[in-house]
């Protein structure tokens, strides 16, 4: 895949790294690492849904 680098780690897992953003995620297989990377790239681009946390009021201000 263009723009993605795969690295086999010492523990046998695979890391997929996006060359443009430098974001990386790992998995047991190339497919799993790529799926994890796709998810984090979507979130990085503003995708995903925000969740409402009913316990948010109990968090310190800087974590809200």
N, C-alpha and C positions, 0 to 999 in steps of 0.2 A: 504494500500500500504506500502510495506517495504521501510524504509528510508525516509518517509514523515510523519510529524506530523501535524495534523489539530487542530486548536484552534478556538473556538467560542469566538469572541470578545464581549465586552460590548454593542457595537452598533448593534450586530446581524450578522455582517459579519464574514466570515470564513478566517482564515489565514492558508496557507499551507507552511510548513517550511521543507526544505531539510536538513536532519540530518547530511549529510556529509559536505556540503558547508556552512551551516547555512544561506543560502539565503532564503528569504521568500517573498511571494506575497499573496494578499488577493482578495476576491471577495464576491459576494452575496451568492454563493453556493460553495459546495466542488468542483464541476466540474469546475466552473469559476476560483476558486483559484488555482486549479491544472493546468489548462491551462495557467494561468499567470505565475505560477512557472516554467512550462516547457519552456515557452518562455525566461524567464530570465536565466534559466540554459543553454539553447542553446547559448545565447549571451555570457554568462560567459565562455563557452567552445570555444569561437571564431567563432561561427556560425553567420549567418546573413550577410547582405551585407552592405558595407560602402556606405554612400551617399556623393555626391559632393554638397557642399553648395556654390552657387555663391557669397554669401555674406561673405564667410569665410575671405576674405582679410580685412574685416572691424572689425573682432574680435581681441581682444587683443592676443598677441603672446601665452600666457599660455593656451588659450582656443582652439588653433588650433591643 
